[in-house]
Amino acid sequence: MSSCCVCDQRPPRYRCPRCRERYCSVGCYKRHQDDCKPQESKTISTASEVSPALRVSPQDSTGHSCSAHNVQDENEESDWVAQNKLSLLADSEELKSLLCNPHLRDLLLTVDQARDKGSLMKTVMQEPIFVEFADQCLQIVEPRIKKTEFLHCN
């Protein structure tokens, strides 16, 4: 198991939204912020470069989606969504309908390309169409979570 990027003593519980480094506590986070260098992100220039990430791709030898495996850090196992759940998202007519909205697509691209995804997510979650999209995704992936429970968590 990995250790905190600051103190190198305890297992990390949190991830920096700017550089994706892992740290164990608020104290380590504050020390990390002084030296934090944002992770370089690839600029997406065309919609054709984005669309492969929206499709469910074949599984690799670990059983994870190849595109998800390439995008996510291997240490983020708690953030993985099972392949069968991703398939449900890909097959959802409700999501396909929502994704016809150009404003929603622009918001998703903006979040995808942002360096500080965490703070941008707070902003886009004020957009009703984005909240509707997020709620629909959660209802598909975690059907036991009701919309009111999700809203109370934020």
DSSP file (Angstrom, degrees, kcal/mol; ACC not computed):
  #  RESIDUE AA STRUCTURE BP1 BP2  ACC     N-H-->O    O-->H-N    N-H-->O    O-->H-N    TCO  KAPPA ALPHA  PHI   PSI    X-CA   Y-CA   Z-CA
    1    1 A M              0   0    0      0, 0.0     2,-0.0     0, 0.0    74,-0.0   0.000 360.0 360.0 360.0 147.4    0.0    0.0    0.0
    2    2 A S        -     0   0    0     10,-0.1     2,-0.3     1,-0.1     3,-0.0  -0.248 360.0-136.8 -79.3 169.7    1.2    3.5   -0.7
    3    3 A S        -     0   0    0      8,-0.2    19,-0.2     1,-0.1    -1,-0.1  -0.804  36.4 -67.0-125.1 168.6    1.9    6.2    1.9
    4    4 A C     >  -     0   0    0      6,-2.5     4,-1.0    -2,-0.3    19,-0.2  -0.209  36.5-136.6 -54.7 136.3    1.2    9.9    2.2
    5    5 A C  T  4 S+     0   0    0     17,-2.7    -1,-0.1     2,-0.1    18,-0.1   0.641 100.6  39.6 -71.8 -13.5    3.1   12.1   -0.3
    6    6 A V  T  4 S+     0   0    0     16,-0.2    -1,-0.1     0, 0.0    17,-0.1   0.881 131.0  17.5 -99.9 -59.2    4.0   14.6    2.5
    7    7 A C  T  4 S-     0   0    0      3,-0.1    -2,-0.1     1,-0.0    16,-0.1   0.688  80.4-150.0 -92.0 -19.3    4.8   12.7    5.7
    8    8 A D  S  < S+     0   0    0     -4,-1.0    -3,-0.1     2,-0.1    15,-0.0   0.766  73.8  91.7  56.5  28.2    5.5    9.3    4.0
    9    9 A Q  S    S+     0   0    0      1,-0.2    -1,-0.1     2,-0.0    -4,-0.0   0.736  75.5  43.7-118.1 -41.7    4.3    7.6    7.3
   10   10 A R  S    S-     0   0    0      1,-0.1    -6,-2.5     0, 0.0    -1,-0.2  -0.707  89.1 -94.2-109.9 159.2    0.6    6.9    7.1
   11   11 A P        -     0   0    0      0, 0.0    -8,-0.2     0, 0.0     2,-0.1  -0.483  49.1-110.0 -67.8 139.2   -1.7    5.5    4.4
   12   12 A P        +     0   0    0      0, 0.0    12,-0.3     0, 0.0   -10,-0.1  -0.448  35.4 175.9 -73.2 142.4   -3.3    8.3    2.3
   13   13 A R        +     0   0    0     10,-1.8     2,-0.3    -2,-0.1    11,-0.2   0.521  63.7  48.0-116.5 -14.6   -7.0    8.9    2.6
   14   14 A Y  E     -A   23   0A   0      9,-2.5     9,-1.8    11,-0.0     2,-0.4  -0.825  64.6-143.3-129.4 163.3   -7.4   11.9    0.4
   15   15 A R  E     -A   22   0A   0     -2,-0.3     7,-0.2     7,-0.2     6,-0.1  -0.996  24.2-118.9-131.4 132.5   -6.3   13.0   -3.1
   16   16 A C     >  -     0   0    0      5,-3.1     4,-1.8    -2,-0.4     5,-0.0  -0.515  17.6-146.3 -66.9 127.4   -5.3   16.5   -4.2
   17   17 A P  T  4 S+     0   0    0      0, 0.0   100,-0.7     0, 0.0    -1,-0.1   0.726  94.0  48.8 -70.5 -19.3   -7.8   17.7   -6.8
   18   18 A R  T  4 S+     0   0    0     98,-0.2    21,-1.9    99,-0.1    99,-0.0   0.912 131.0   9.8 -86.0 -45.5   -5.1   19.7   -8.6
   19   19 A C  T  4 S-     0   0    0     19,-0.3     3,-0.1     2,-0.1    21,-0.1   0.516  90.0-126.1-116.3  -8.0   -2.2   17.2   -8.9
   20   20 A R     <  +     0   0    0     -4,-1.8     2,-0.1     1,-0.2    53,-0.0   0.533  56.7 148.1  73.6   7.9   -3.8   13.9   -7.9
   21   21 A E        -     0   0    0     -6,-0.1    -5,-3.1     1,-0.1     2,-0.4  -0.406  45.4-123.8 -68.7 152.5   -1.1   13.2   -5.2
   22   22 A R  E     +A   15   0A   0     -7,-0.2   -17,-2.7   -19,-0.2     2,-0.3  -0.824  31.8 175.0-105.5 140.0   -2.4   11.4   -2.2
   23   23 A Y  E     -A   14   0A   0     -9,-1.8    -9,-2.5    -2,-0.4   -10,-1.8  -0.898  28.3-137.4-139.5 166.8   -2.1   12.6    1.5
   24   24 A C  S    S+     0   0    0    -12,-0.3     2,-0.3    -2,-0.3    -1,-0.1   0.682  72.4  11.3-103.8 -20.3   -3.3   11.5    4.9
   25   25 A S  S  > S-     0   0    0      1,-0.1     4,-2.2   -11,-0.1     5,-0.1  -0.924  73.2 -98.7-153.3 171.8   -4.5   14.5    6.8
   26   26 A V  H  > S+     0   0    0     -2,-0.3     4,-2.6     2,-0.2     5,-0.2   0.894 120.9  54.6 -63.6 -40.4   -5.5   18.2    6.7
   27   27 A G  H  > S+     0   0    0      1,-0.2     4,-2.0     2,-0.2    -1,-0.2   0.925 110.3  44.8 -59.8 -45.3   -2.1   19.1    8.1
   28   28 A C  H  > S+     0   0    0      1,-0.2     4,-2.6     2,-0.2    -1,-0.2   0.874 110.8  55.3 -67.1 -36.2   -0.3   17.2    5.3
   29   29 A Y  H  X S+     0   0    0     -4,-2.2     4,-2.2     2,-0.2    -2,-0.2   0.929 107.3  49.3 -60.1 -45.5   -2.8   18.8    2.8
   30   30 A K  H  X S+     0   0    0     -4,-2.6     4,-0.7     1,-0.2    -2,-0.2   0.901 113.5  45.8 -63.4 -40.6   -1.9   22.3    3.9
   31   31 A R  H >X S+     0   0    0     -4,-2.0     3,-0.6     1,-0.2     4,-0.6   0.882 111.6  53.2 -67.3 -37.0    1.9   21.5    3.6
   32   32 A H  H >X S+     0   0    0     -4,-2.6     3,-1.1     1,-0.2     4,-0.8   0.869  97.8  64.7 -65.4 -37.1    1.3   19.9    0.2
   33   33 A Q  H 3< S+     0   0    0     -4,-2.2     3,-0.3     1,-0.3    -1,-0.2   0.796  93.8  61.6 -59.7 -29.3   -0.5   23.0   -1.1
   34   34 A D  H << S+     0   0    0     -4,-0.7    -1,-0.3    -3,-0.6    -2,-0.2   0.850 118.0  27.3 -64.7 -33.7    2.7   25.1   -0.8
   35   35 A D  H << S+     0   0    0     -3,-1.1    -1,-0.2    -4,-0.6    -2,-0.2   0.317  88.1 137.9-110.0   6.3    4.5   22.8   -3.3
   36   36 A C     <  -     0   0    0     -4,-0.8    -3,-0.1    -3,-0.3    -4,-0.0  -0.320  30.9-169.9 -65.2 128.3    1.5   21.6   -5.3
   37   37 A K        -     0   0    0     -2,-0.1     3,-0.1     3,-0.0    -1,-0.1  -0.979  27.8-117.7-117.1 119.2    2.1   21.5   -9.1
   38   38 A P        -     0   0    0      0, 0.0   -19,-0.3     0, 0.0     2,-0.2  -0.212  33.2-104.9 -57.6 143.6   -1.0   20.8  -11.2
   39   39 A Q        -     0   0    0    -21,-1.9     2,-0.2    76,-0.2   -19,-0.1  -0.461  37.4-108.9 -67.8 137.0   -0.9   17.6  -13.2
   40   40 A E        -     0   0    0     -2,-0.2     2,-0.4   -21,-0.1    -1,-0.1  -0.501  38.3-158.2 -66.4 131.5   -0.4   18.2  -16.9
   41   41 A S        -     0   0    0     -2,-0.2     2,-0.3    72,-0.1    74,-0.1  -0.927  17.3-118.3-118.0 142.6   -3.6   17.5  -18.8
   42   42 A K        -     0   0    0     -2,-0.4     2,-0.4     1,-0.1     0, 0.0  -0.585  30.1-127.5 -74.0 131.0   -3.9   16.7  -22.4
   43   43 A T        -     0   0    0     -2,-0.3     2,-0.6     1,-0.0    -1,-0.1  -0.672  16.5-141.2 -81.5 131.4   -6.0   19.3  -24.3
   44   44 A I        +     0   0    0     -2,-0.4     3,-0.1     1,-0.1    69,-0.0  -0.830  22.2 177.1 -95.6 124.3   -8.8   17.8  -26.2
   45   45 A S        +     0   0    0     -2,-0.6     2,-0.3     1,-0.1    -1,-0.1   0.720  60.1  33.3-102.1 -23.7   -9.3   19.5  -29.6
   46   46 A T  S >> S-     0   0    0      1,-0.1     3,-1.0     0, 0.0     4,-0.6  -0.935  71.6-122.6-134.2 157.0  -12.1   17.6  -31.2
   47   47 A A  H >> S+     0   0    0     -2,-0.3     4,-2.2     1,-0.2     3,-0.8   0.800 109.7  66.4 -64.7 -28.2  -15.2   15.8  -30.2
   48   48 A S  H 34 S+     0   0    0      1,-0.3    -1,-0.2     2,-0.2     0, 0.0   0.782  96.9  54.8 -66.3 -24.8  -13.9   12.6  -31.8
   49   49 A E  H <4 S+     0   0    0     -3,-1.0    -1,-0.3     1,-0.2     4,-0.2   0.738 111.4  45.4 -76.9 -22.0  -11.1   12.5  -29.2
   50   50 A V  H XX S+     0   0    0     -3,-0.8     3,-1.5    -4,-0.6     4,-0.6   0.853  96.1  72.4 -86.7 -38.6  -13.7   12.6  -26.4
   51   51 A S  H >X S+     0   0    0     -4,-2.2     3,-1.1     1,-0.3     4,-0.8   0.775  86.0  63.0 -57.2 -34.1  -16.2   10.0  -27.7
   52   52 A P  H >4 S+     0   0    0      0, 0.0     3,-0.7     0, 0.0    -1,-0.3   0.863 100.3  55.3 -60.2 -31.2  -14.1    6.9  -27.1
   53   53 A A  H <4 S+     0   0    0     -3,-1.5    -2,-0.2    -4,-0.2     4,-0.1   0.740 102.5  57.3 -71.3 -20.8  -14.1    7.6  -23.4
   54   54 A L  H << S+     0   0    0     -3,-1.1    -1,-0.2    -4,-0.6     2,-0.2   0.682  95.2  80.3 -82.6 -17.6  -17.9    7.7  -23.5
   55   55 A R  S << S-     0   0    0     -4,-0.8     2,-0.5    -3,-0.7    12,-0.1  -0.593  88.0-113.7 -88.6 150.6  -18.1    4.2  -24.9
   56   56 A V        -     0   0    0     -2,-0.2    -2,-0.1    31,-0.1    -3,-0.0  -0.730  41.5-159.6 -80.0 125.9  -17.8    1.0  -22.8
   57   57 A S        -     0   0    0     -2,-0.5    11,-0.1     1,-0.2     9,-0.0  -0.594  24.7 -77.0-108.0 168.8  -14.6   -0.6  -23.9
   58   58 A P        -     0   0    0      0, 0.0     8,-2.3     0, 0.0     9,-0.2  -0.140  52.4-104.5 -60.4 157.5  -13.3   -4.2  -23.6
   59   59 A Q  B     -B   65   0B   0      6,-0.2     6,-0.2     7,-0.1     2,-0.1  -0.571  27.5-138.7 -84.3 147.2  -12.0   -5.4  -20.3
   60   60 A D    >   -     0   0    0      4,-2.5     3,-1.8    -2,-0.2    -1,-0.1  -0.223  44.9 -77.9 -88.4-171.3   -8.3   -5.8  -19.6
   61   61 A S  T 3  S+     0   0    0      1,-0.3    -2,-0.0     2,-0.1    -1,-0.0   0.695 130.5  56.8 -66.2 -18.6   -6.7   -8.7  -17.8
   62   62 A T  T 3  S-     0   0    0      2,-0.2    -1,-0.3     3,-0.0     3,-0.1   0.527 116.4-111.3 -88.7  -5.5   -7.8   -7.3  -14.4
   63   63 A G  S <  S+     0   0    0     -3,-1.8    20,-0.3     1,-0.3     2,-0.2   0.474  78.6 122.8  90.6   1.9  -11.4   -7.2  -15.4
   64   64 A H  S    S-     0   0    0      1,-0.1    -4,-2.5    18,-0.1    -1,-0.3  -0.635  75.2 -91.4 -94.4 155.7  -11.6   -3.3  -15.5
   65   65 A S  B  >  -B   59   0B   0     -2,-0.2     4,-2.8    -6,-0.2    -6,-0.2  -0.429  32.6-133.6 -61.4 135.6  -12.6   -1.4  -18.5
   66   66 A C  H  > S+     0   0    0     -8,-2.3     4,-2.0     1,-0.2     5,-0.2   0.906 105.6  48.0 -61.5 -42.3   -9.5   -0.5  -20.6
   67   67 A S  H  > S+     0   0    0     -9,-0.2     4,-1.7     2,-0.2    -1,-0.2   0.906 113.8  46.9 -67.6 -38.9  -10.5    3.1  -21.0
   68   68 A A  H  > S+     0   0    0      1,-0.2     4,-2.8     2,-0.2    -2,-0.2   0.896 110.6  53.2 -66.6 -38.9  -11.3    3.5  -17.3
   69   69 A H  H  < S+     0   0    0     -4,-2.8    -2,-0.2     1,-0.2    -1,-0.2   0.875 110.7  47.1 -63.5 -37.7   -8.0    1.8  -16.4
   70   70 A N  H  < S+     0   0    0     -4,-2.0    -1,-0.2    -5,-0.2    -2,-0.2   0.833 116.8  43.1 -72.4 -32.8   -6.1    4.2  -18.6
   71   71 A V  H  < S+     0   0    0     -4,-1.7     2,-0.2    -5,-0.2    -2,-0.2   0.889 107.4  62.7 -82.3 -41.0   -7.9    7.3  -17.1
   72   72 A Q  S  < S-     0   0    0     -4,-2.8     2,-0.2    -5,-0.2     5,-0.0  -0.591  85.2-113.2 -93.6 148.7   -7.9    6.4  -13.5
   73   73 A D    >   -     0   0    0     -2,-0.2     3,-2.1     1,-0.1    -1,-0.1  -0.527  27.2-123.3 -71.0 141.1   -4.9    6.0  -11.2
   74   74 A E  T 3  S+     0   0    0      1,-0.3     3,-0.3    -2,-0.2    -1,-0.1   0.729 109.0  64.8 -61.3 -21.6   -4.6    2.4  -10.0
   75   75 A N  T 3  S+     0   0    0      1,-0.2     2,-0.3     2,-0.1     3,-0.3   0.526  82.7  80.2 -79.0  -4.5   -4.7    3.6   -6.4
   76   76 A E    X   +     0   0    0     -3,-2.1     3,-2.1     1,-0.2     4,-0.4  -0.199  48.1 139.6 -95.4  42.4   -8.3    4.8   -6.8
   77   77 A E  G >   +     0   0    0     -2,-0.3     3,-1.2    -3,-0.3    -1,-0.2   0.806  67.4  60.6 -59.2 -29.6   -9.9    1.4   -6.4
   78   78 A S  G 3  S+     0   0    0     -3,-0.3    -1,-0.3     1,-0.2    -2,-0.1   0.700 101.5  55.3 -70.8 -16.6  -12.8    2.9   -4.4
   79   79 A D  G <  S+     0   0    0     -3,-2.1    -1,-0.2     2,-0.1    -2,-0.2   0.465  82.2 116.0 -92.8  -2.6  -13.7    5.1   -7.4
   80   80 A W    <   -     0   0    0     -3,-1.2     2,-0.5    -4,-0.4    -3,-0.0  -0.398  53.0-151.6 -70.2 142.3  -14.1    2.2   -9.8
   81   81 A V        -     0   0    0     -2,-0.1     5,-0.1     2,-0.0   -13,-0.1  -0.965  28.8-108.3-111.8 131.0  -17.5    1.5  -11.3
   82   82 A A    >>  -     0   0    0     -2,-0.5     4,-2.0     1,-0.1     3,-0.7  -0.198  24.3-117.9 -59.5 147.7  -18.2   -2.1  -12.2
   83   83 A Q  H 3> S+     0   0    0    -20,-0.3     4,-2.2     1,-0.3     5,-0.2   0.865 114.2  55.3 -55.8 -40.6  -18.2   -2.9  -15.9
   84   84 A N  H 3> S+     0   0    0      1,-0.2     4,-1.4     2,-0.2    -1,-0.3   0.850 107.5  50.2 -65.4 -31.7  -21.9   -4.0  -15.7
   85   85 A K  H <> S+     0   0    0     -3,-0.7     4,-1.8     2,-0.2    -1,-0.2   0.885 108.4  52.1 -71.2 -38.8  -22.8   -0.6  -14.2
   86   86 A L  H  X S+     0   0    0     -4,-2.0     4,-2.4     1,-0.2    -2,-0.2   0.888 107.0  54.0 -62.4 -38.0  -21.0    1.2  -17.0
   87   87 A S  H  X S+     0   0    0     -4,-2.2     4,-1.8     1,-0.2    -1,-0.2   0.886 105.1  53.6 -62.8 -38.4  -22.9   -0.9  -19.5
   88   88 A L  H  X S+     0   0    0     -4,-1.4     4,-0.6     2,-0.2    -1,-0.2   0.896 108.9  49.2 -63.0 -39.2  -26.1    0.3  -17.9
   89   89 A L  H >< S+     0   0    0     -4,-1.8     3,-1.0     1,-0.2    -2,-0.2   0.929 110.5  50.3 -63.3 -44.7  -25.0    3.9  -18.3
   90   90 A A  H 3< S+     0   0    0     -4,-2.4    -1,-0.2     1,-0.2    -2,-0.2   0.804 113.5  45.9 -64.5 -29.5  -24.1    3.3  -22.0
   91   91 A D  H 3< S+     0   0    0     -4,-1.8     2,-0.5    -5,-0.2    -1,-0.2   0.475  83.4 118.2 -92.6  -2.9  -27.5    1.7  -22.6
   92   92 A S    <X  -     0   0    0     -3,-1.0     4,-2.0    -4,-0.6     5,-0.1  -0.517  46.5-164.9 -74.6 118.8  -29.6    4.4  -20.8
   93   93 A E  H  > S+     0   0    0     -2,-0.5     4,-2.3     2,-0.2    -1,-0.2   0.842  90.9  58.2 -67.6 -33.3  -32.1    6.2  -23.1
   94   94 A E  H  > S+     0   0    0      2,-0.2     4,-2.3     1,-0.2    -1,-0.2   0.921 108.2  44.8 -63.3 -44.0  -32.5    8.9  -20.4
   95   95 A L  H  > S+     0   0    0      2,-0.2     4,-2.6     1,-0.2    -2,-0.2   0.912 111.4  52.9 -66.3 -41.7  -28.8    9.7  -20.4
   96   96 A K  H  < S+     0   0    0     -4,-2.0     4,-0.4     1,-0.2    -2,-0.2   0.906 110.0  49.4 -59.2 -40.6  -28.7    9.6  -24.2
   97   97 A S  H >< S+     0   0    0     -4,-2.3     3,-1.2     1,-0.2     4,-0.2   0.925 111.4  48.1 -64.4 -45.0  -31.5   12.1  -24.2
   98   98 A L  H >< S+     0   0    0     -4,-2.3     3,-1.8     1,-0.3     6,-0.2   0.882 105.2  59.8 -62.1 -37.9  -29.8   14.4  -21.7
   99   99 A L  T 3< S+     0   0    0     -4,-2.6    -1,-0.3     1,-0.3    -2,-0.2   0.556  87.7  74.3 -72.2  -6.1  -26.6   14.2  -23.7
  100  100 A C  T <  S+     0   0    0     -3,-1.2    -1,-0.3    -4,-0.4    -2,-0.2   0.653  74.6  98.4 -74.1 -15.0  -28.4   15.7  -26.7
  101  101 A N    <>  -     0   0    0     -3,-1.8     4,-2.1    -4,-0.2     5,-0.2  -0.636  66.3-155.2 -77.1 116.4  -28.3   19.0  -24.8
  102  102 A P  H  > S+     0   0    0      0, 0.0     4,-2.3     0, 0.0    -1,-0.2   0.828  92.7  56.6 -63.6 -31.1  -25.3   21.1  -26.1
  103  103 A H  H  > S+     0   0    0      2,-0.2     4,-2.3     1,-0.2     5,-0.1   0.920 107.7  47.7 -66.1 -42.4  -25.0   23.0  -22.8
  104  104 A L  H  > S+     0   0    0     -6,-0.2     4,-2.6     2,-0.2    -1,-0.2   0.919 111.0  51.1 -63.0 -43.6  -24.6   19.8  -20.9
  105  105 A R  H  X S+     0   0    0     -4,-2.1     4,-2.3     1,-0.2    -2,-0.2   0.904 110.0  50.1 -61.6 -40.6  -22.0   18.5  -23.3
  106  106 A D  H  X S+     0   0    0     -4,-2.3     4,-2.4     2,-0.2    -1,-0.2   0.913 110.5  49.9 -62.8 -42.3  -20.1   21.8  -23.0
  107  107 A L  H  X S+     0   0    0     -4,-2.3     4,-2.5     2,-0.2    -2,-0.2   0.921 110.7  49.6 -61.8 -44.0  -20.2   21.5  -19.2
  108  108 A L  H  X S+     0   0    0     -4,-2.6     4,-2.5     1,-0.2    -2,-0.2   0.903 111.9  47.7 -63.1 -41.8  -18.9   17.9  -19.3
  109  109 A L  H  X S+     0   0    0     -4,-2.3     4,-2.1     2,-0.2    -1,-0.2   0.901 110.6  52.3 -65.2 -40.0  -16.0   18.9  -21.6
  110  110 A T  H  X S+     0   0    0     -4,-2.4     4,-1.0     2,-0.2    -2,-0.2   0.925 112.1  45.0 -62.1 -44.9  -15.1   21.8  -19.4
  111  111 A V  H >< S+     0   0    0     -4,-2.5     3,-0.6     1,-0.2    -2,-0.2   0.922 112.2  52.6 -64.0 -43.5  -15.0   19.6  -16.3
  112  112 A D  H 3< S+     0   0    0     -4,-2.5    -1,-0.2     1,-0.2    -2,-0.2   0.861 115.0  40.8 -61.0 -36.4  -13.0   17.0  -18.2
  113  113 A Q  H 3< S+     0   0    0     -4,-2.1    -1,-0.2    -5,-0.1    -2,-0.2   0.559  92.4 110.7 -90.0  -9.1  -10.4   19.5  -19.3
  114  114 A A    <<  -     0   0    0     -4,-1.0     3,-0.3    -3,-0.6    -3,-0.0  -0.324  57.6-151.2 -71.1 146.6  -10.2   21.4  -16.0
  115  115 A R  S    S+     0   0    0      1,-0.2     2,-0.9     2,-0.1   -76,-0.2   0.870  96.8  44.3 -79.5 -40.9   -7.1   21.3  -13.9
  116  116 A D     >  +     0   0    0      1,-0.2     4,-1.8     2,-0.1    -1,-0.2  -0.672  68.6 165.0-105.8  76.5   -9.1   21.9  -10.6
  117  117 A K  H  >  +     0   0    0     -2,-0.9     4,-2.4  -100,-0.7    -1,-0.2   0.830  67.8  62.4 -63.1 -34.5  -12.0   19.5  -11.2
  118  118 A G  H  > S+     0   0    0      1,-0.2     4,-1.2     2,-0.2    -1,-0.2   0.938 108.7  37.9 -60.5 -50.6  -13.1   19.6   -7.5
  119  119 A S  H  > S+     0   0    0      1,-0.2     4,-1.2     2,-0.2    -1,-0.2   0.853 115.4  54.4 -73.3 -32.1  -13.8   23.3   -7.4
  120  120 A L  H  X S+     0   0    0     -4,-1.8     4,-2.8     1,-0.2     5,-0.3   0.871 102.2  58.6 -66.7 -35.0  -15.3   23.4  -10.9
  121  121 A M  H  X S+     0   0    0     -4,-2.4     4,-1.9     1,-0.2    -1,-0.2   0.877 101.2  55.5 -61.3 -36.4  -17.7   20.5   -9.9
  122  122 A K  H  < S+     0   0    0     -4,-1.2    -1,-0.2     2,-0.2    -2,-0.2   0.888 111.3  45.3 -61.7 -37.3  -19.0   22.8   -7.1
  123  123 A T  H >< S+     0   0    0     -4,-1.2     3,-1.7     1,-0.2    -2,-0.2   0.945 113.3  46.2 -71.5 -49.3  -19.8   25.4   -9.8
  124  124 A V  H >< S+     0   0    0     -4,-2.8     3,-1.8     1,-0.3     6,-0.3   0.766  99.5  69.6 -69.7 -22.6  -21.4   23.1  -12.4
  125  125 A M  T 3< S+     0   0    0     -4,-1.9    -1,-0.3     1,-0.3    -2,-0.2   0.540  89.9  65.0 -71.4  -3.2  -23.5   21.4   -9.7
  126  126 A Q  T <  S+     0   0    0     -3,-1.7    -1,-0.3    -5,-0.1    -2,-0.2   0.566  82.7  92.1 -87.6 -11.8  -25.4   24.7   -9.6
  127  127 A E  S X> S-     0   0    0     -3,-1.8     4,-2.3    -4,-0.2     3,-0.5  -0.741  73.6-145.3 -85.2 120.5  -26.5   24.1  -13.2
  128  128 A P  H 3> S+     0   0    0      0, 0.0     4,-2.4     0, 0.0     5,-0.2   0.862  98.1  52.8 -55.4 -39.1  -29.9   22.3  -13.2
  129  129 A I  H 3> S+     0   0    0      1,-0.2     4,-1.9     2,-0.2     5,-0.1   0.873 110.5  47.7 -66.9 -35.1  -29.1   20.3  -16.4
  130  130 A F  H <> S+     0   0    0     -3,-0.5     4,-3.0    -6,-0.3     5,-0.2   0.898 111.1  50.5 -71.4 -40.0  -25.9   19.1  -14.8
  131  131 A V  H  X S+     0   0    0     -4,-2.3     4,-2.7    -7,-0.2    -2,-0.2   0.908 110.5  50.4 -62.2 -41.5  -27.6   18.1  -11.6
  132  132 A E  H  X S+     0   0    0     -4,-2.4     4,-2.2    -5,-0.2    -1,-0.2   0.910 112.1  47.7 -62.2 -42.0  -30.2   16.3  -13.6
  133  133 A F  H  X S+     0   0    0     -4,-1.9     4,-2.4     2,-0.2    -2,-0.2   0.939 113.5  46.6 -63.7 -48.4  -27.4   14.4  -15.4
  134  134 A A  H  X S+     0   0    0     -4,-3.0     4,-2.5     1,-0.2    -2,-0.2   0.905 112.9  50.2 -61.9 -41.8  -25.6   13.5  -12.2
  135  135 A D  H  X S+     0   0    0     -4,-2.7     4,-2.4    -5,-0.2    -1,-0.2   0.906 110.0  50.0 -63.7 -41.6  -28.8   12.4  -10.6
  136  136 A Q  H  X S+     0   0    0     -4,-2.2     4,-1.5     2,-0.2    -2,-0.2   0.911 110.6  50.0 -64.5 -41.7  -29.7   10.2  -13.5
  137  137 A C  H  X S+     0   0    0     -4,-2.4     4,-2.8     1,-0.2     5,-0.3   0.929 112.2  47.7 -61.0 -45.3  -26.2    8.6  -13.5
  138  138 A L  H  X S+     0   0    0     -4,-2.5     4,-3.1     1,-0.2     7,-0.3   0.887 107.6  55.3 -64.2 -38.8  -26.5    7.9   -9.8
  139  139 A Q  H  < S+     0   0    0     -4,-2.4    -1,-0.2     1,-0.2    -2,-0.2   0.828 113.8  42.1 -64.1 -30.0  -29.9    6.4  -10.2
  140  140 A I  H  < S+     0   0    0     -4,-1.5    -2,-0.2    -3,-0.2    -1,-0.2   0.915 123.9  34.6 -80.3 -46.5  -28.5    4.0  -12.7
  141  141 A V  H  < S+     0   0    0     -4,-2.8    -2,-0.2     1,-0.3    -3,-0.2   0.888 136.3  21.2 -78.5 -40.4  -25.3    3.1  -10.9
  142  142 A E    ><  +     0   0    0     -4,-3.1     3,-2.1    -5,-0.3    -1,-0.3  -0.671  69.1 173.2-127.0  74.7  -26.6    3.3   -7.3
  143  143 A P  T 3  S+     0   0    0      0, 0.0    -1,-0.1     0, 0.0    -4,-0.1   0.704  73.7  66.2 -62.0 -19.2  -30.4    2.9   -7.6
  144  144 A R  T 3  S+     0   0    0      2,-0.1     2,-0.6     0, 0.0    -5,-0.1   0.665  82.3  88.9 -76.8 -14.2  -30.8    2.7   -3.8
  145  145 A I  S <  S-     0   0    0     -3,-2.1     2,-0.2    -7,-0.3    -3,-0.1  -0.746  71.9-148.5 -85.7 120.9  -29.7    6.4   -3.4
  146  146 A K     >  -     0   0    0     -2,-0.6     4,-2.1     1,-0.1     3,-0.4  -0.554  22.4-114.2 -86.6 154.7  -32.7    8.7   -3.7
  147  147 A K  H  > S+     0   0    0      1,-0.2     4,-2.4     2,-0.2     5,-0.2   0.883 116.2  53.9 -55.3 -42.7  -32.4   12.1   -5.2
  148  148 A T  H  > S+     0   0    0      1,-0.2     4,-1.8     2,-0.2    -1,-0.2   0.872 107.2  51.0 -64.3 -36.3  -33.2   13.8   -1.8
  149  149 A E  H  > S+     0   0    0     -3,-0.4     4,-1.1     2,-0.2    -1,-0.2   0.915 110.5  49.9 -64.6 -41.7  -30.4   11.8   -0.1
  150  150 A F  H  X S+     0   0    0     -4,-2.1     4,-0.7     1,-0.2     3,-0.5   0.914 110.6  49.1 -62.7 -44.0  -27.9   12.9   -2.8
  151  151 A L  H >< S+     0   0    0     -4,-2.4     3,-0.6     1,-0.2    -1,-0.2   0.844 108.0  53.9 -67.3 -33.2  -28.9   16.6   -2.4
  152  152 A H  H 3< S+     0   0    0     -4,-1.8    -1,-0.2     1,-0.2    -2,-0.2   0.747 101.6  60.2 -72.4 -22.5  -28.6   16.5    1.4
  153  153 A C  H 3<        0   0    0     -4,-1.1    -1,-0.2    -3,-0.5    -2,-0.2   0.752 360.0 360.0 -74.3 -23.6  -25.1   15.1    1.1
  154  154 A N    <<        0   0    0     -4,-0.7    -1,-0.2    -3,-0.6    -2,-0.2   0.458 360.0 360.0 -87.4 360.0  -23.9   18.2   -0.8
